[in-house]
Every structure is written in structure tokens, then in C-alpha cells.
Amino acid sequence: MSWDERNHWNTPHELSGEEEPTEYGYEFDLGWNTYPEPEEPLHGERGRMTSLLIGAAAGVLTLLVITALVFTTVAYLFTPSRPATTQPVIFRRQVAPPSEEDLRQANYRPSGWTAPLPQLAATPTPFPPELVAQADVESQLLENIYQRVDPSVVNIEIVSRMHSASDIIDSSGSGFVLDAEGHIVTNAHVVRDAEEILVTFYDGAVANAELVGYDDYSDLAVIRVPRDKATLLPVTLGDSNELHVGQRVIAIGNPFGLQGSMTEGIISALGRSLPSAQMLDARYQRYSNPSIIQVDASVNPGNSGGPLLDTYGRVIGINTAIRSDTGVFQGIAFAVPVNTMKRIVPQLIEKGQAEYPWLGISSLSTEGGHSVAALADELGLPVHYGVMVTGVAEDSPASHAGLRAGTDFVQIRGMQIARDADIIVAINGETVRDIDDLVAYLVENTSPGDTVVLTIVRDGKTLDVDVTLGVRP
């Protein structure tokens, strides 16, 4: 039996023998949850239209389902997946502004503040031109010094013996033209190990230089360039004996290779001493470089050998060293006085080396409470300054002149001090307060072979003695 012949919609009816065939087949009684009442038979045009509509609706529904499946599959395959870390989109509803009650509950209250009204900025009245001109005098002075002296300052680059095979520039410094013969003054520590020396002038001209001579004790050196290789504009020399603390000074050089840099400052102290030779080679005897000028003008690596100038543009010193914990300027710089240069450089040009006058005595350091000023009261000395002779070198000018180191010793602050030692208080009539003063006078004013008059205090008496100076060993 077919489905059409033996089924009802949700009814238990069975076919009876009373059904009669029609042109569409057998007639059926259909029910909906109840037993059916007799209805008009489904036949003719109405039946066909109903079937057509039902079929069309089923087809459209099926098409919609298939279309949805296709779009879902395409979206899944071709839409990039969202990273795992992507935060979900959160839709927040806009919060309504707080009510008066909310404000009171939150301790908010209306403010009485109001924005200030815009005001015109105060515009200073320009200075009168004559005051501006007076203020510019200092700047004009520095500009004038720079324009006059910078053409005499040079940049020095060297290839040391260590790097001569590779021809690599491995250090640099400064210098200045001394004369029209091509002599240039710089520091010994700049050129002492040079295999090749290149000199760059203010106008960009470059010339090879030869080392004429150097002196480690003063840290001075002379190099020479051919006269036809550059425009030679010599500097003007001043007098370092006329300097005073607080005087303005100007430094020109090439710090860190920055050619033609100028700084200014003041003289912070005079009469310092530096162990220049020992800083270059610890094997040197401990002779100090005297009369060193201390300044606060900014001096950095590369300034070495450049000129220190007074406000007239005259060279009063040669920049040589800095006191620093970091290797760069920290407010203390030193320069060799020009008067030392005047004694040493001519010897370097003539002989390639320098000779120093020699007295042949030793004395206690002024540090540690062992200066004459510190010992005078304890030893009952008649003077409170001078150089106490604690040793006399054998076969020295001092020994030939009969100077004495004393034999009556007493221990003071851990040192054996001779209370009967000679005390030098003057040389050629110039008072000496300590060993630095004595060495400075000898270096700046005397030469080997000169005879000087020493004024000494011995056994409470003041005596003059002639001493012929030797050559420092």
C-alpha cells in the first residue's frame, strides 16, 4: 500500500471501502489533531496551485539555507583569524552626567574659579645705544684678540713610532708660530715620540714638520716647517713676571681636534710646580717645572702646546696640562710661563736640547709641616721663610762654595731636622720663600756658568756667598 493510500495527518483513520476513485486517485479524509469533518475534495485548479506554492516555498527555503552555508564557508576560509591576544570588543554605554545628588555624595562642589583675562606681556625698554656700546667693548676686545692671534696658532697631528708602519694619525695638539724662519713652539709630550708631524694652519694649508728639539723638564718642544709652505705670522711674547692672580687670560687651541677654539678665564694662582718630566717618564730625577700658571680657562686634550694670552694678545704661557679625575677639564689648567720658554727654546733651536743651571742642594718638602715657616718656632730660627739646606751633593757648586746641611739633628713630625743647617733667604738680592722660588729664579734668570750671590742665615748670622752654577746632571 502506498503512502497516499494508507496515511492520515495525525489521525488514526483507515481507508474504507466507500472511497471512490476520482480523476486524481482516491479521495482522503485529512484530520488535524481531531477527527476530521467531511470537507470539499481537493481537486482541479485549486489543488494544483496549492501544490505549486508549497513546492516553491520549499525551494526558496532550501536555496536560502544553501546560500547561508556558502557564505559562512567563504568567510571562514578567507577572513583572517583574530590574534589570540586581541581583546574582545566591549560596548560601553554612555554614562549620564552626575546629578546634583551624585555630586554631593562624591564631595564635589561648584567652583568659583574663573579663567584670567589675557594680558599683554611686559616689553622692556631697549638700552640706550651708548650703554650697549659699552657692554660690547669686552666682546670686541675678545674678537680683536682672536682675529690677530688665531692665524698664528696651528694644529699638530703626529704619527708615532709605534704606528709608523700603518701611517695612522694617533695624537694631536696645538702650537704657535714663533718666527718667520718656520719655528713653531709646542709641548714636548705632543711631539716627543713622533715619526711624522703634520701641521695645519688657519687657512687650511698643511705642511710636514721636522722635530728640532724637545725638553721634558719644561715640557717644551720646537718643530720647523719650510718657510715656503705656509704663511708664517709670528706671535708677540709677553712677560710672565708681570702677571697677577685674577688677571684675565685667553686660550686658543684645538681641543679634541676642533681647530681655532678660544676660551677665556682668569689666573687662579701663580708659582705652582709640576713634575713634568716624571709625568712623561718615571725614571727622571725629581726636578720640578717651576713658576707654573694655574688658570680656570677651559683647556682640554688637544689644547696642549697652544698659547695662553693676556688681554693685549701677547703670549704669557704655553698650555700644558689639566688637573682632572676624568681626563677632561674640571676647572684647573696649567701653563708653562713664557719666561721659561724664553730660556729654553733658544737652546732647543741652537742645540736640540736644553741645559739647566745647577746648585747641588736638597731641601725638605714644604708639605707635611716641614717648611721653614712651620719649623721656625720649634727650632728657634731667626727667620720664618727661606730654603733649609738638608743635603749638599758631592763636587757640586754648593759644596765648592761651602754650604752646610748641619749636624745637630732633632726629630720633628717624623723627620730628622738639623737645627744648625744653612738657610738660603735670597739670591742676587731676590727673596726666596721656599725651594720653588729658588728653582724658578735659577731657571728663568740664570744659565750654567753664571755666578750668583746667595744670602744665607747660619748660626744666627746673615751671610753672602758667591756660587758659580754648574750644569744639571
Backbone hydrogen bonds, N-H to C=O, Kabsch-Sander energy under -0.5 kcal/mol:
donor,donor_aa,acceptor,acceptor_aa,energy
5,E,2,S,-0.8
6,R,2,S,-1.3
7,N,3,W,-0.8
10,N,8,H,-1.0
19,E,16,S,-1.1
22,T,25,G,-3.5
25,G,22,T,-0.7
27,E,20,E,-0.7
30,L,28,F,-0.6
43,H,41,P,-0.9
47,G,43,H,-0.5
48,R,44,G,-1.4
49,M,45,E,-2.2
50,T,46,R,-2.1
51,S,47,G,-2.2
52,L,48,R,-2.2
53,L,49,M,-2.5
54,I,50,T,-2.5
55,G,51,S,-2.5
56,A,52,L,-2.6
57,A,53,L,-2.6
58,A,54,I,-2.2
59,G,55,G,-2.2
60,V,56,A,-2.6
61,L,57,A,-2.4
62,T,58,A,-2.3
63,L,59,G,-2.5
64,L,60,V,-2.5
65,V,61,L,-2.1
66,I,62,T,-2.4
67,T,63,L,-2.7
68,A,64,L,-2.3
69,L,65,V,-2.1
70,V,66,I,-2.5
71,F,67,T,-2.4
72,T,68,A,-2.2
73,T,69,L,-2.3
74,V,70,V,-2.5
75,A,71,F,-2.5
76,Y,72,T,-2.0
77,L,73,T,-2.2
78,F,74,V,-2.5
79,T,75,A,-1.6
86,T,83,P,-1.4
91,F,89,V,-0.6
92,R,90,I,-0.7
103,L,99,S,-2.3
104,R,100,E,-2.1
105,Q,101,E,-2.6
106,A,102,D,-2.1
107,N,104,R,-1.2
108,Y,103,L,-2.5
131,L,128,P,-1.0
132,V,128,P,-1.9
133,A,129,P,-2.4
134,Q,130,E,-1.6
135,A,131,L,-2.3
136,D,132,V,-1.8
137,V,134,Q,-1.0
138,E,135,A,-0.5
139,S,135,A,-0.6
140,Q,136,D,-2.7
141,L,137,V,-2.3
142,L,138,E,-2.2
143,E,139,S,-2.6
144,N,140,Q,-2.4
145,I,141,L,-2.3
146,Y,142,L,-2.5
147,Q,143,E,-2.5
148,R,144,N,-1.8
149,V,145,I,-2.5
150,D,146,Y,-2.4
152,S,149,V,-2.5
153,V,149,V,-0.6
153,V,150,D,-1.6
154,V,175,G,-2.4
155,N,200,T,-2.4
156,I,173,G,-2.6
157,E,198,L,-2.7
158,I,171,S,-2.3
159,V,196,E,-2.4
160,S,158,I,-0.6
161,R,193,D,-1.8
163,H,160,S,-0.8
164,S,161,R,-0.8
167,D,163,H,-1.4
168,I,163,H,-1.1
170,D,158,I,-2.0
170,D,168,I,-0.5
171,S,158,I,-0.9
173,G,156,I,-2.5
174,S,304,S,-3.2
175,G,154,V,-1.4
176,F,185,V,-1.7
177,V,152,S,-2.3
178,L,183,H,-3.0
179,D,183,H,-1.0
182,G,179,D,-1.1
184,I,223,I,-3.1
185,V,176,F,-2.3
186,T,221,A,-2.1
190,V,187,N,-0.8
191,V,187,N,-1.0
191,V,188,A,-0.5
192,R,188,A,-2.4
194,A,191,V,-2.0
195,E,159,V,-3.4
196,E,159,V,-1.7
197,I,209,A,-0.6
198,L,157,E,-3.2
199,V,207,A,-2.9
200,T,155,N,-2.7
201,F,199,V,-0.5
201,F,205,A,-3.0
204,G,201,F,-2.1
207,A,199,V,-2.4
209,A,197,I,-2.3
210,E,224,R,-2.4
212,V,210,E,-0.6
212,V,222,V,-2.3
213,G,222,V,-1.6
214,Y,352,G,-0.9
215,D,220,L,-3.0
219,D,215,D,-1.1
220,L,215,D,-1.6
221,A,186,T,-2.2
222,V,213,G,-2.7
223,I,184,I,-2.5
224,R,210,E,-2.2
225,V,182,G,-1.9
229,K,226,P,-1.6
230,A,227,R,-0.5
232,L,230,A,-0.7
233,L,231,T,-0.7
235,V,177,V,-1.9
238,G,315,V,-3.1
242,E,239,D,-1.4
243,L,240,S,-1.0
246,G,267,I,-2.4
247,Q,244,H,-1.8
249,V,265,G,-2.5
250,I,309,L,-2.0
251,A,263,T,-2.8
252,I,307,P,-1.5
253,G,261,S,-2.4
254,N,302,G,-1.0
256,F,301,P,-3.2
257,G,254,N,-2.0
258,L,255,P,-2.3
259,Q,257,G,-1.3
261,S,253,G,-2.8
261,S,258,L,-0.6
263,T,251,A,-2.5
265,G,249,V,-2.3
267,I,247,Q,-2.0
268,S,266,I,-0.6
268,S,294,Q,-2.5
269,A,294,Q,-1.6
272,R,292,I,-2.1
274,L,289,N,-1.9
276,S,274,L,-1.8
279,M,275,P,-2.0
280,L,276,S,-0.9
280,L,277,A,-0.8
281,D,277,A,-2.6
284,Y,281,D,-1.8
287,Y,285,Q,-2.2
289,N,274,L,-3.6
292,I,272,R,-2.9
293,I,335,A,-2.7
294,Q,269,A,-2.5
294,Q,292,I,-0.5
295,V,333,A,-2.5
296,D,266,I,-1.8
303,N,300,N,-2.9
305,G,319,N,-3.1
306,G,303,N,-2.5
308,L,317,G,-2.7
309,L,250,I,-3.4
310,D,314,R,-1.8
313,G,310,D,-2.0
315,V,236,T,-3.2
316,I,308,L,-3.2
317,G,308,L,-1.3
318,I,336,V,-2.1
319,N,306,G,-2.3
319,N,317,G,-0.5
320,T,334,F,-2.7
321,A,334,F,-1.4
323,R,332,I,-2.1
324,S,322,I,-0.6
333,A,295,V,-2.1
334,F,321,A,-3.0
335,A,293,I,-2.0
336,V,318,I,-2.6
338,V,316,I,-2.0
340,T,337,P,-0.8
341,M,337,P,-1.5
342,K,338,V,-2.1
343,R,339,N,-0.8
343,R,340,T,-0.7
344,I,340,T,-2.0
345,V,341,M,-2.4
348,L,344,I,-1.9
349,I,345,V,-2.5
350,E,346,P,-2.0
351,K,347,Q,-3.6
352,G,347,Q,-0.8
352,G,348,L,-1.2
353,Q,347,Q,-0.7
358,W,470,G,-1.8
362,S,391,G,-2.1
369,G,366,T,-0.5
371,S,366,T,-0.6
375,L,371,S,-1.8
376,A,372,V,-1.7
379,L,375,L,-2.5
380,G,376,A,-1.1
381,L,376,A,-2.4
386,G,433,R,-1.5
387,V,424,I,-2.4
388,M,386,G,-0.6
389,V,387,V,-0.5
389,V,422,D,-2.8
390,T,362,S,-2.4
390,T,388,M,-0.7
391,G,362,S,-1.2
393,A,360,G,-2.7
396,S,393,A,-1.1
398,A,359,L,-2.1
400,H,396,S,-2.3
401,A,397,P,-1.6
402,G,398,A,-0.6
402,G,399,S,-0.7
403,L,398,A,-2.3
409,F,407,T,-1.0
410,V,417,I,-2.3
412,I,410,V,-0.5
412,I,415,M,-2.9
415,M,412,I,-1.6
417,I,410,V,-3.1
417,I,415,M,-0.7
419,R,408,D,-2.9
419,R,417,I,-0.7
421,A,418,A,-1.1
422,D,404,R,-1.9
423,I,457,V,-1.5
424,I,387,V,-2.7
425,V,423,I,-0.6
425,V,455,T,-2.8
426,A,455,T,-1.3
427,I,430,E,-2.2
428,N,453,V,-3.1
430,E,427,I,-2.3
431,T,429,G,-0.5
432,V,425,V,-1.9
438,L,434,D,-1.6
439,V,435,I,-2.6
440,A,436,D,-2.4
441,Y,437,D,-2.1
442,L,438,L,-2.2
443,V,439,V,-2.6
444,E,440,A,-2.4
445,N,441,Y,-2.0
446,T,442,L,-1.5
449,G,469,L,-1.9
450,D,447,S,-2.1
452,V,450,D,-0.5
452,V,467,V,-2.9
454,L,452,V,-0.6
454,L,465,V,-3.0
455,T,426,A,-2.5
456,I,454,L,-0.6
456,I,463,L,-3.2
457,V,423,I,-2.4
458,R,456,I,-0.5
458,R,461,K,-2.9
461,K,458,R,-2.3
463,L,456,I,-3.2
463,L,461,K,-0.5
465,V,454,L,-2.4
467,V,452,V,-2.7
469,L,450,D,-3.3
469,L,467,V,-0.6
470,G,358,W,-2.3
472,R,356,Y,-3.1
